[in-house]
Amino acid sequence: MAKQNVVYVLGAGFSAPLEIPVMSRFMERAREMYEGEPDRFGHFKVVFDKIRSLRAASEYVDFDRFNVEDVLSVIEMEHLTNGSALPGEIRRFISDTIEASTPGVGDATHHGSGPSQQWFIDPWRPYAAFVFGLAGLAFRRHDASPSVWHRVPIESRVQYDVITLNYDMVIETVLNRVGERTGTKGATQGLVRLHKLHGSVHDGTIIPPTWNKRLDGPIAAAWKRAAECLAAAHEIRFLGYSFPRTDVNVRFLLASALQRNDRLSLIHVLCLDPDKTVERRYRESLPFRRLWFRGENVVKLLAVNQQFARFDRVDSDVRADYDVLERSHSHVMG
């Protein structure tokens, strides 16, 4: 049987349960860091100085000088019109805020039923179970040493791709941990087909959240791969992505890719939506008759999947049927 192609699109709400700040709280979190450790985060000064200088401009133009997207967009426009490059401090401001906010995986002391419990502390455990599902990872204890785990070959009827609008390293962190604990460090990153449209904190290829998102080099390659997997998708699942109107490039990416897709059967959205504006944006932007929206936190899906993910431990060498993500998704989305 041919595999079903499922594409996850991750927004900031996916990582928010780890206390990695969403855009609306980004400046608040960065200021806490700057005021708490001024020596360590002294390079944040360029951003907060700009916020103070924008006070006068706010009398003439309607923008939010406490919103990271608005502030960085003004800074970028200023440098563009002056013929200068965007300061490196801006990318450091973004990456340092995210990296300092990301919790460590820790050394778990709870001896749970499988690696997602034993190798990770909360709040990482639900993410570990989710990434295990994406990567098709299952494990078996070593017969002679119960504390040692080996990966077990698995079979799934689904091929997953992950498109993320986030800069963080949540998925990579889980895969790195698996590599460390199974003696396969460096060989686990390719287990998830991950396409990072805005770059990543680990290599500095960050596209700041401004009006001028230049897509070139490795970023352009990520967008190309994302378009290819969307064009081949049977199902698209948005998690924690509010589809902001400023993300026009994402809208155009979807239009470009889906015009070539003759197999798409479902679009599912799981995202907080207290005032119903997110669902309205989706339905206006994606008028697909089989779009199902649920206005809830991704925590619900992660928790259900963690509960179902008993298959991260198997007790023999048989190939495990590992479609736990599909069962979890059906349980939450109906």
C-alpha positions in Angstrom: 0.0 0.0 0.0 1.3 3.5 -0.9 2.1 5.7 2.0 -0.1 8.7 2.9 1.8 12.0 2.8 1.0 14.1 5.9 2.5 17.5 6.3 2.6 19.2 9.7 3.0 23.0 9.7 4.2 24.3 13.1 3.7 27.8 14.5 4.9 29.4 17.7 2.0 27.9 19.6 3.6 24.5 19.2 6.7 25.4 21.2 4.9 27.8 23.6 4.3 25.1 26.3 8.1 24.9 26.7 7.9 28.6 27.6 9.6 29.6 24.3 8.0 33.1 23.8 5.5 33.6 21.0 5.7 36.9 19.1 3.2 38.7 21.3 5.4 38.1 24.4 8.8 38.2 22.8 9.7 41.8 23.8 8.5 41.2 27.4 10.7 38.1 27.7 13.7 39.8 26.1 13.4 42.8 28.5 13.2 40.4 31.5 16.5 38.9 30.3 18.1 42.2 29.6 17.2 43.7 33.0 18.1 40.5 34.9 21.5 39.9 33.2 22.6 43.2 31.6 26.2 42.0 31.1 25.2 38.8 29.3 22.5 40.4 27.2 24.0 43.9 26.8 23.7 43.6 23.0 19.9 43.8 23.4 20.4 47.6 24.1 20.2 48.4 20.4 16.6 47.1 20.3 15.5 48.8 23.5 17.1 52.1 22.5 15.2 52.0 19.3 11.9 51.4 21.2 12.6 54.6 23.1 13.4 56.6 20.0 10.2 55.4 18.3 8.1 57.1 20.9 7.9 60.3 18.8 7.1 58.4 15.6 4.1 56.8 17.2 2.5 60.2 17.3 2.3 60.2 13.5 2.1 56.5 12.5 0.0 53.7 13.9 2.4 50.9 14.9 3.1 49.0 18.1 6.5 49.8 19.5 6.2 47.0 22.0 5.6 44.4 19.3 8.8 42.6 18.1 7.6 42.4 14.5 6.8 46.1 14.3 10.0 47.2 16.0 12.3 45.1 13.9 10.5 46.1 10.7 11.1 49.8 11.5 14.8 49.0 12.2 15.1 47.1 8.9 13.4 49.9 6.9 15.8 52.4 8.5 18.8 50.4 7.5 17.5 49.7 4.0 16.9 53.4 3.3 20.3 54.3 4.7 22.0 51.7 2.5 23.3 49.7 5.5 23.0 46.1 6.4 20.8 45.0 9.3 22.9 44.8 12.4 24.1 41.4 13.6 22.7 42.3 17.0 19.2 41.9 15.7 19.7 38.2 14.8 21.5 37.7 18.1 18.6 39.4 19.9 16.2 36.8 18.4 18.4 33.7 18.8 19.6 34.5 22.3 16.1 35.2 23.5 14.9 31.8 22.2 17.9 29.8 23.3 17.9 31.3 26.8 14.1 30.5 27.1 14.4 26.9 26.0 14.5 24.5 29.0 17.2 21.8 29.2 16.1 18.2 28.7 17.7 17.4 32.0 18.6 14.0 33.5 15.4 12.2 34.2 15.2 10.3 37.5 11.8 8.7 36.8 12.2 5.2 35.5 9.1 5.1 33.2 8.0 2.5 30.7 10.1 3.8 27.8 12.7 6.2 26.6 10.3 9.2 26.3 10.0 8.9 30.1 13.6 7.9 31.0 15.6 10.2 28.8 13.6 13.5 29.2 12.2 15.5 32.1 9.0 17.5 31.9 8.0 19.5 29.9 10.0 17.6 27.2 8.3 14.2 27.5 5.2 15.0 25.4 7.5 16.5 22.7 9.7 13.4 22.8 6.7 11.1 22.2 5.6 13.3 19.4 9.0 13.4 17.7 9.3 9.6 18.1 6.1 9.4 16.1 7.3 11.7 13.4 10.6 9.8 13.1 9.1 6.3 13.4 11.2 5.5 16.5 10.6 2.5 18.7 13.0 1.0 21.2 13.8 -2.4 22.9 15.8 -3.0 26.0 19.2 -4.7 25.7 18.8 -8.2 27.1 22.0 -8.1 29.2 21.7 -4.4 30.3 18.1 -3.2 31.0 19.3 0.4 31.1 20.4 0.2 27.5 18.0 0.7 24.6 18.2 -0.2 20.9 16.2 1.2 18.1 13.7 -1.2 16.5 12.8 -1.1 12.8 9.2 0.0 12.4 6.6 0.2 9.7 4.1 3.1 9.2 1.5 3.8 6.5 2.4 7.5 6.8 5.3 9.6 5.5 5.6 12.8 7.6 7.1 16.1 6.6 7.4 19.0 9.1 7.3 22.6 8.0 8.1 25.0 10.8 7.9 28.8 11.0 9.8 28.6 14.3 13.5 29.3 14.9 13.8 27.0 17.9 15.5 23.5 18.1 12.7 21.5 19.7 12.6 18.7 17.2 16.4 18.6 16.8 16.9 18.5 20.6 14.8 15.4 20.9 16.7 13.7 18.1 20.0 14.7 19.5 19.1 13.1 22.8 18.1 9.9 21.1 21.5 9.8 19.4 23.3 10.3 22.7 21.4 7.6 24.5 21.6 5.0 21.7 25.2 5.6 20.6 24.1 6.9 17.2 24.9 10.6 17.8 25.0 12.5 14.5 22.9 9.9 12.7 19.5 10.9 14.0 18.8 14.3 12.5 17.7 12.9 9.1 15.0 10.8 10.7 12.5 13.8 10.5 12.1 15.6 7.2 12.2 19.1 8.6 11.9 22.3 6.6 12.7 25.5 8.6 11.2 28.4 6.6 12.6 31.2 8.8 16.0 29.7 9.6 17.3 28.4 12.9 19.0 29.6 16.0 21.8 27.0 15.7 23.4 28.3 12.5 22.4 31.9 12.4 20.3 31.6 9.3 17.5 33.6 10.9 15.0 35.5 8.8 13.9 38.3 11.2 10.1 38.7 11.6 9.9 41.8 9.5 8.1 43.0 6.3 11.3 42.2 4.2 11.7 38.4 4.4 14.5 37.8 1.9 14.6 34.2 0.9 17.9 33.1 -0.5 20.6 30.5 0.0 19.7 27.6 2.4 16.4 29.4 3.3 15.3 29.3 -0.4 16.1 25.6 -0.5 13.9 25.0 2.6 11.0 26.8 0.9 11.5 24.7 -2.3 11.4 21.5 -0.3 8.3 22.7 1.6 6.5 23.5 -1.7 7.3 20.0 -2.9 5.9 18.2 0.1 2.8 20.4 0.2 2.2 19.7 -3.5 2.3 15.9 -2.7 0.3 16.1 0.6 -2.8 14.0 1.2 -3.3 15.9 4.5 -2.0 19.1 6.0 -2.1 19.7 9.8 -1.4 23.1 11.2 -0.4 23.1 14.9 -0.2 26.3 16.9 -0.1 28.5 13.9 -2.4 31.5 14.0 -2.0 32.3 10.2 -1.1 36.0 10.9 -2.0 38.4 8.0 1.6 39.5 7.9 2.8 36.0 6.8 2.0 36.8 3.2 4.9 34.5 2.0 3.2 31.5 3.6 0.0 32.3 1.9 1.7 32.5 -1.5 3.7 29.3 -0.8 0.4 27.5 -0.1 -1.2 28.9 -3.3 1.9 28.0 -5.4 2.1 24.4 -4.0 -1.6 23.5 -3.8 -2.3 24.4 -7.4 -0.3 21.4 -8.3 -1.9 19.1 -5.7 -4.7 16.8 -6.9 -4.7 14.5 -3.9 -5.3 16.8 -0.8 -8.3 15.4 1.2 -8.0 17.2 4.6 -6.7 20.3 6.3 -6.8 20.2 10.0 -6.0 23.1 12.3 -5.3 23.0 16.0 -4.7 26.4 17.5 -5.8 28.6 20.4 -8.5 30.9 19.3 -10.2 32.7 22.2 -12.0 35.3 20.1 -12.6 33.3 16.9 -10.3 35.5 14.7 -7.9 32.7 13.9 -10.6 30.4 12.5 -11.9 33.3 10.5 -8.5 34.0 9.0 -8.1 30.4 8.0 -11.5 30.1 6.4 -10.9 33.4 4.5 -7.4 32.3 3.4 -8.0 28.6 2.8 -11.6 28.2 1.5 -11.2 24.4 1.3 -14.5 22.6 2.1 -12.7 19.9 4.1 -10.9 22.2 6.5 -11.5 21.3 10.1 -10.7 23.7 12.9 -10.3 23.1 16.6 -9.6 26.1 18.8 -7.5 24.4 21.5 -4.0 24.4 22.8 -1.6 21.9 21.2 -1.0 20.6 24.7 -4.1 18.5 24.3 -2.7 16.7 21.3 0.7 16.3 22.9 -0.8 14.9 26.1 -3.0 12.4 24.2 -0.1 11.3 22.1 2.1 10.8 25.1 -0.7 8.7 26.7 -1.0 6.5 23.6 2.7 6.3 22.9 3.4 3.0 24.7 4.9 1.7 21.5 8.2 3.6 22.2 8.9 0.3 24.1 8.6 -3.0 22.4 9.5 -6.4 24.0 10.8 -8.3 21.0 12.6 -7.9 17.7 9.4 -8.0 15.6 8.8 -4.9 13.5 6.4 -2.7 15.3 3.3 -1.1 13.7 3.8 2.5 14.8 1.0 4.7 13.7 0.4 6.1 17.2 0.4 9.7 15.9 -2.5 8.9 13.6 -4.5 7.4 16.5 -3.7 10.5 18.6 -4.7 12.9 15.9 -8.0 11.2 15.2 -8.8 11.2 18.9 -8.3 14.9 19.2 -9.6 16.2 15.9 -12.4 13.6 15.5 
